[in-house]
């Protein structure tokens, strides 16, 4: 029985990198499932099959590859959620979390493979954020607050050049 490795990406660049890395490591297009809320983001991914589905929270979404096969027969949002829960093999509350993540612009990637390759797929999905962040030269790319924290150190009184009356710092 095939198992699934799943990850919700908030950044489309990271999702694209993960999909490309999966294909480069030999995972076939029919093993990779992609679910995207925004049709514009869907065109950046390749899939053997594409289906439009309706989810309770995300509304209209585009499923590609293995996700399209699993969700293709769903007529309404509840059937789509049941099919998604079944194909991912996850609890309903986890799938509802993914549905919410899609609604706010996330991209869900799943890899449907056998036990032997499942660990490799999970590692690729986990490391996709790190690889893109390192390629951009960002040390703390995972949180928007770290960028402003970096700017704050430039004006921090401890690091500031001490000239004139230091009490104003």
Secondary structure, DSSP 8 states (H G I E B T S, - for coil): --EEEEEEESSHHHHHHHHHHHHHTT--TTTEEEEES-HHHHTTS--S-EEEEEETTTEEEEEEEHHHHHHTT--SHHHHHHHHHHHHT--HHHHHHHHHHHHTT-EEEEEEE-HHHHHHHHHHHHHHHHHHHHHHT-SSTT-HHHHHHHHHHHH-TTTS---S-GGG-
